[in-house]
Amino acid sequence: MMSEHKNKIEVIEDAHATGDVAQVYEAWRAQSGRQMMPGILKCFSHRPDFLQEVISFSNTVHFSEGHLTRRTKEAIASWVSWLNRCPY
């Protein structure tokens, strides 16, 4: 679990999500099998319509097979995140 800190972008946390945001969060949880929304996705929480588009785009680009395997894409993403000291 990441340490508590103030985000530069106001996000809607899982426990405070209602309405459309809660629906998008729940659909993401069901699809991913994970319990908590990643902070990088919560950055779009004030626009649940756009958040859904970001999730759809991400699933297509990052989490599908293509010229690179999903495993290779995730390895590259992890390496770039580490280089940038990004917690996501």
OpenMM code with the backbone's topology and positions (N, CA, C; nanometers):
from openmm import Vec3, app, unit

residues = "MET MET SER GLU HIS LYS ASN LYS ILE GLU VAL ILE GLU ASP ALA HIS ALA THR GLY ASP VAL ALA GLN VAL TYR GLU ALA TRP ARG ALA GLN SER GLY ARG GLN MET MET PRO GLY ILE LEU LYS CYS PHE SER HIS ARG PRO ASP PHE LEU GLN GLU VAL ILE SER PHE SER ASN THR VAL HIS PHE SER GLU GLY HIS LEU THR ARG ARG THR LYS GLU ALA ILE ALA SER TRP VAL SER TRP LEU ASN ARG CYS PRO TYR".split()
positions = [
    Vec3(0.0849, -0.1175, 0.0000),
    Vec3(0.0000, 0.0000, 0.0000),
    Vec3(0.0892, 0.1234, 0.0000),
    Vec3(0.0543, 0.2205, -0.0817),
    Vec3(0.1320, 0.3437, -0.0885),
    Vec3(0.1062, 0.4278, 0.0358),
    Vec3(0.2051, 0.5059, 0.0722),
    Vec3(0.1886, 0.5928, 0.1882),
    Vec3(0.0847, 0.7007, 0.1577),
    Vec3(0.0208, 0.7483, 0.2630),
    Vec3(-0.0801, 0.8529, 0.2475),
    Vec3(-0.0111, 0.9823, 0.2071),
    Vec3(-0.0581, 1.0437, 0.1016),
    Vec3(-0.0053, 1.1729, 0.0597),
    Vec3(-0.1124, 1.2468, -0.0187),
    Vec3(-0.0962, 1.3745, -0.0314),
    Vec3(-0.1919, 1.4575, -0.1036),
    Vec3(-0.1589, 1.4523, -0.2521),
    Vec3(-0.2561, 1.4132, -0.3324),
    Vec3(-0.2382, 1.4117, -0.4770),
    Vec3(-0.2467, 1.5532, -0.5309),
    Vec3(-0.1769, 1.5786, -0.6393),
    Vec3(-0.1884, 1.7075, -0.7071),
    Vec3(-0.3220, 1.7170, -0.7800),
    Vec3(-0.3756, 1.6032, -0.8178),
    Vec3(-0.5049, 1.5962, -0.8852),
    Vec3(-0.6048, 1.5395, -0.7850),
    Vec3(-0.7149, 1.6105, -0.7647),
    Vec3(-0.8209, 1.5590, -0.6771),
    Vec3(-0.8813, 1.4351, -0.7429),
    Vec3(-0.8879, 1.3272, -0.6703),
    Vec3(-0.9458, 1.2041, -0.7228),
    Vec3(-1.0596, 1.1592, -0.6320),
    Vec3(-1.1429, 1.0736, -0.6850),
    Vec3(-1.2491, 1.0130, -0.6057),
    Vec3(-1.1994, 0.8755, -0.5625),
    Vec3(-1.1798, 0.8614, -0.4333),
    Vec3(-1.1300, 0.7348, -0.3790),
    Vec3(-1.2391, 0.6281, -0.3876),
    Vec3(-1.1975, 0.5038, -0.3866),
    Vec3(-1.2901, 0.3909, -0.3985),
    Vec3(-1.4060, 0.4013, -0.2985),
    Vec3(-1.3745, 0.4306, -0.1753),
    Vec3(-1.4762, 0.4343, -0.0696),
    Vec3(-1.5755, 0.5489, -0.0863),
    Vec3(-1.5397, 0.6508, -0.1646),
    Vec3(-1.6265, 0.7673, -0.1828),
    Vec3(-1.6946, 0.7712, -0.3194),
    Vec3(-1.6705, 0.6699, -0.4015),
    Vec3(-1.7288, 0.6672, -0.5357),
    Vec3(-1.8780, 0.6381, -0.5296),
    Vec3(-1.9552, 0.7181, -0.6013),
    Vec3(-2.0995, 0.6979, -0.6120),
    Vec3(-2.1409, 0.7138, -0.7580),
    Vec3(-2.2635, 0.6756, -0.7866),
    Vec3(-2.3196, 0.6976, -0.9199),
    Vec3(-2.2376, 0.6359, -1.0312),
    Vec3(-2.2180, 0.7150, -1.1383),
    Vec3(-2.1464, 0.6666, -1.2562),
    Vec3(-2.0021, 0.6265, -1.2246),
    Vec3(-1.9368, 0.7026, -1.1365),
    Vec3(-1.7987, 0.6699, -1.1007),
    Vec3(-1.7935, 0.5333, -1.0344),
    Vec3(-1.8837, 0.5081, -0.9419),
    Vec3(-1.8881, 0.3786, -0.8738),
    Vec3(-1.9133, 0.2659, -0.9738),
    Vec3(-1.9980, 0.2897, -1.0719),
    Vec3(-2.0262, 0.1872, -1.1729),
    Vec3(-1.9020, 0.1552, -1.2560),
    Vec3(-1.8293, 0.2595, -1.2965),
    Vec3(-1.7071, 0.2376, -1.3748),
    Vec3(-1.6030, 0.1653, -1.2900),
    Vec3(-1.5859, 0.2081, -1.1651),
    Vec3(-1.4907, 0.1424, -1.0760),
    Vec3(-1.5273, -0.0049, -1.0604),
    Vec3(-1.6544, -0.0328, -1.0374),
    Vec3(-1.6973, -0.1715, -1.0154),
    Vec3(-1.6771, -0.2555, -1.1419),
    Vec3(-1.7065, -0.2005, -1.2577),
    Vec3(-1.6852, -0.2735, -1.3831),
    Vec3(-1.5366, -0.3037, -1.4017),
    Vec3(-1.4510, -0.2071, -1.3690),
    Vec3(-1.3066, -0.2281, -1.3804),
    Vec3(-1.2612, -0.3378, -1.2852),
    Vec3(-1.3109, -0.3347, -1.1610),
    Vec3(-1.2741, -0.4378, -1.0631),
    Vec3(-1.3155, -0.5766, -1.1125),
    Vec3(-1.4367, -0.5870, -1.1643),
    Vec3(-1.4872, -0.7161, -1.2132),
    Vec3(-1.4020, -0.7667, -1.3296),
    Vec3(-1.3636, -0.6772, -1.4189),
    Vec3(-1.2856, -0.7149, -1.5368),
    Vec3(-1.1413, -0.7480, -1.4999),
    Vec3(-1.0840, -0.6732, -1.4065),
    Vec3(-0.9419, -0.6892, -1.3753),
    Vec3(-0.9152, -0.7929, -1.2667),
    Vec3(-1.0153, -0.8166, -1.1807),
    Vec3(-0.9947, -0.9059, -1.0678),
    Vec3(-0.9224, -0.8404, -0.9514),
    Vec3(-0.8960, -0.7122, -0.9623),
    Vec3(-0.8287, -0.6384, -0.8547),
    Vec3(-0.9322, -0.5690, -0.7674),
    Vec3(-0.8933, -0.5355, -0.6455),
    Vec3(-0.9868, -0.4771, -0.5497),
    Vec3(-0.9881, -0.3243, -0.5486),
    Vec3(-0.8726, -0.2616, -0.5717),
    Vec3(-0.8623, -0.1162, -0.5614),
    Vec3(-0.8269, -0.0556, -0.6969),
    Vec3(-0.8947, 0.0519, -0.7307),
    Vec3(-0.8632, 0.1245, -0.8538),
    Vec3(-0.7238, 0.1836, -0.8435),
    Vec3(-0.6425, 0.1720, -0.9476),
    Vec3(-0.5103, 0.2339, -0.9462),
    Vec3(-0.5225, 0.3870, -0.9498),
    Vec3(-0.4319, 0.4525, -0.8825),
    Vec3(-0.4320, 0.5985, -0.8792),
    Vec3(-0.4256, 0.6611, -1.0167),
    Vec3(-0.3534, 0.5980, -1.1084),
    Vec3(-0.3403, 0.6542, -1.2423),
    Vec3(-0.4760, 0.6623, -1.3118),
    Vec3(-0.5657, 0.5682, -1.2836),
    Vec3(-0.7002, 0.5736, -1.3418),
    Vec3(-0.7898, 0.6698, -1.2659),
    Vec3(-0.7697, 0.6781, -1.1337),
    Vec3(-0.8520, 0.7690, -1.0542),
    Vec3(-0.8312, 0.9147, -1.0943),
    Vec3(-0.7229, 0.9431, -1.1648),
    Vec3(-0.6996, 1.0804, -1.2123),
    Vec3(-0.8138, 1.1283, -1.3014),
    Vec3(-0.8876, 1.0358, -1.3591),
    Vec3(-0.9978, 1.0696, -1.4488),
    Vec3(-1.1342, 1.0512, -1.3827),
    Vec3(-1.1359, 1.0362, -1.2515),
    Vec3(-1.2584, 1.0001, -1.1804),
    Vec3(-1.3682, 1.1059, -1.1858),
    Vec3(-1.3332, 1.2306, -1.2111),
    Vec3(-1.4367, 1.3350, -1.2183),
    Vec3(-1.5060, 1.3376, -1.3543),
    Vec3(-1.4582, 1.2561, -1.4470),
    Vec3(-1.5217, 1.2401, -1.5772),
    Vec3(-1.5388, 1.0914, -1.6045),
    Vec3(-1.6392, 1.0282, -1.5405),
    Vec3(-1.6536, 0.8830, -1.5562),
    Vec3(-1.6705, 0.8395, -1.7014),
    Vec3(-1.7300, 0.9241, -1.7851),
    Vec3(-1.7434, 0.8899, -1.9274),
    Vec3(-1.6060, 0.8796, -1.9928),
    Vec3(-1.5181, 0.9730, -1.9607),
    Vec3(-1.3823, 0.9709, -2.0150),
    Vec3(-1.3000, 0.8591, -1.9514),
    Vec3(-1.3181, 0.8372, -1.8224),
    Vec3(-1.2494, 0.7283, -1.7529),
    Vec3(-1.2785, 0.5956, -1.8219),
    Vec3(-1.4036, 0.5726, -1.8577),
    Vec3(-1.4399, 0.4490, -1.9267),
    Vec3(-1.3672, 0.4382, -2.0600),
    Vec3(-1.3527, 0.5494, -2.1317),
    Vec3(-1.2803, 0.5490, -2.2588),
    Vec3(-1.1315, 0.5209, -2.2374),
    Vec3(-1.0729, 0.5772, -2.1319),
    Vec3(-0.9318, 0.5530, -2.0990),
    Vec3(-0.9108, 0.4045, -2.0689),
    Vec3(-1.0006, 0.3469, -1.9911),
    Vec3(-0.9906, 0.2042, -1.9574),
    Vec3(-1.0006, 0.1200, -2.0837),
    Vec3(-1.0945, 0.1515, -2.1693),
    Vec3(-1.1122, 0.0776, -2.2943),
    Vec3(-0.9873, 0.0883, -2.3819),
    Vec3(-0.9345, 0.2100, -2.3957),
    Vec3(-0.8137, 0.2319, -2.4747),
    Vec3(-0.6961, 0.1538, -2.4156),
    Vec3(-0.6811, 0.1631, -2.2854),
    Vec3(-0.5710, 0.0940, -2.2170),
    Vec3(-0.5798, -0.0567, -2.2376),
    Vec3(-0.6998, -0.1109, -2.2245),
    Vec3(-0.7177, -0.2550, -2.2452),
    Vec3(-0.6783, -0.2946, -2.3858),
    Vec3(-0.7113, -0.2115, -2.4833),
    Vec3(-0.6790, -0.2408, -2.6230),
    Vec3(-0.5297, -0.2289, -2.6496),
    Vec3(-0.4692, -0.1220, -2.6023),
    Vec3(-0.3287, -0.0956, -2.6340),
    Vec3(-0.2331, -0.1746, -2.5446),
    Vec3(-0.2563, -0.1710, -2.4149),
    Vec3(-0.1606, -0.2280, -2.3213),
    Vec3(-0.1836, -0.3750, -2.2899),
    Vec3(-0.3081, -0.4168, -2.2847),
    Vec3(-0.3377, -0.5489, -2.2311),
    Vec3(-0.3931, -0.6450, -2.3346),
    Vec3(-0.3489, -0.6287, -2.4575),
    Vec3(-0.3890, -0.7218, -2.5620),
    Vec3(-0.2637, -0.7674, -2.6355),
    Vec3(-0.2761, -0.8753, -2.7066),
    Vec3(-0.1645, -0.9233, -2.7873),
    Vec3(-0.1600, -0.8419, -2.9158),
    Vec3(-0.0432, -0.8230, -2.9688),
    Vec3(-0.0241, -0.7484, -3.0930),
    Vec3(0.1154, -0.7753, -3.1439),
    Vec3(0.1815, -0.6693, -3.1918),
    Vec3(0.3200, -0.6855, -3.2363),
    Vec3(0.4077, -0.7302, -3.1198),
    Vec3(0.3738, -0.6821, -2.9998),
    Vec3(0.4420, -0.7248, -2.8782),
    Vec3(0.3433, -0.8033, -2.7936),
    Vec3(0.3936, -0.8984, -2.7185),
    Vec3(0.3057, -0.9724, -2.6291),
    Vec3(0.2677, -0.8842, -2.5105),
    Vec3(0.1602, -0.9200, -2.4438),
    Vec3(0.1194, -0.8462, -2.3242),
    Vec3(0.2320, -0.8475, -2.2214),
    Vec3(0.2963, -0.9605, -2.2074),
    Vec3(0.4065, -0.9724, -2.1106),
    Vec3(0.5171, -0.8719, -2.1412),
    Vec3(0.5537, -0.8586, -2.2679),
    Vec3(0.6579, -0.7642, -2.3074),
    Vec3(0.6139, -0.6207, -2.2813),
    Vec3(0.4882, -0.5893, -2.3141),
    Vec3(0.4360, -0.4542, -2.2901),
    Vec3(0.4389, -0.4200, -2.1417),
    Vec3(0.3994, -0.5151, -2.0581),
    Vec3(0.3983, -0.4888, -1.9142),
    Vec3(0.5404, -0.4759, -1.8600),
    Vec3(0.6343, -0.5507, -1.9154),
    Vec3(0.7739, -0.5376, -1.8735),
    Vec3(0.8275, -0.3993, -1.9100),
    Vec3(0.7969, -0.3524, -2.0296),
    Vec3(0.8395, -0.2184, -2.0718),
    Vec3(0.7762, -0.1127, -1.9824),
    Vec3(0.6460, -0.1249, -1.9561),
    Vec3(0.5763, -0.0275, -1.8709),
    Vec3(0.6354, -0.0258, -1.7308),
    Vec3(0.6673, -0.1416, -1.6771),
    Vec3(0.7269, -0.1487, -1.5438),
    Vec3(0.8642, -0.0823, -1.5418),
    Vec3(0.9438, -0.1073, -1.6436),
    Vec3(1.0773, -0.0488, -1.6510),
    Vec3(1.0689, 0.1041, -1.6613),
    Vec3(0.9824, 0.1546, -1.7477),
    Vec3(0.9669, 0.2993, -1.7638),
    Vec3(0.9160, 0.3618, -1.6338),
    Vec3(0.8214, 0.2975, -1.5687),
    Vec3(0.7728, 0.3472, -1.4394),
    Vec3(0.8852, 0.3535, -1.3374),
    Vec3(0.9690, 0.2501, -1.3351),
    Vec3(1.0809, 0.2494, -1.2419),
    Vec3(1.1787, 0.3621, -1.2742),
    Vec3(1.2095, 0.3798, -1.4017),
    Vec3(1.3019, 0.4867, -1.4418),
    Vec3(1.2492, 0.6244, -1.4006),
    Vec3(1.1176, 0.6423, -1.4093),
    Vec3(1.0547, 0.7703, -1.3750),
    Vec3(1.0178, 0.7805, -1.2275),
    Vec3(1.0498, 0.6770, -1.1507),
    Vec3(1.0146, 0.6714, -1.0088),
    Vec3(0.8644, 0.6898, -0.9892),
    Vec3(0.7888, 0.6327, -1.0809),
    Vec3(0.6425, 0.6426, -1.0781),
    Vec3(0.5866, 0.5293, -0.9937),
    Vec3(0.4995, 0.5602, -0.8975),
    Vec3(0.4459, 0.4538, -0.8135),
    Vec3(0.3414, 0.3683, -0.8829),
    Vec3(0.3009, 0.4017, -1.0053),
    Vec3(0.1987, 0.3250, -1.0749),
    Vec3(0.2615, 0.2181, -1.1607),
] * unit.nanometer
topology = app.Topology()
chain = topology.addChain("A")
for resn in residues:
    res = topology.addResidue(resn, chain)
    for name in ("N", "CA", "C"):
        topology.addAtom(name, app.Element.getBySymbol(name[0]), res)
